[in-house]
Amino acid sequence: MQFFESIPTHMDFDGQRRAEKLSRIIITLFGVVGLVWGYIIQQFSQTVYILIAGFVLAALVTVPPWPMYRRKPLQWQKPRSENDVSESSVKSKKKK
């Protein structure tokens, strides 16, 4: 059970951008190749099969959070204590 909890399930924003770009490239490439091949052999079904293969490949490459999509994690700020939050809200009310 602890093995499953240790598996990372996140992607950083840069990784999301790269995954989306890569999936678009893969699907477009497979679509063009499928269209050309289907036209050459006059079988639209071959175009569809090649496009489906592109979708499957794109999903396998881009959906799991591979380490290449987690290279630039965000540095989050430390949470403020309740005293800091209440003091800042009092100061902002006094300014108005």
HELIX and SHEET records of a PDB file:
HELIX    1   1 GLN A    2  GLU A    5  1                                   4    
HELIX    2   2 PHE A   13  ILE A   41  1                                  29    
HELIX    3   3 PHE A   44  THR A   62  1                                  19    
HELIX    4   4 PRO A   67  TYR A   69  5                                   3    
HELIX    5   5 GLU A   82  LYS A   95  1                                  14    
END                                                                             
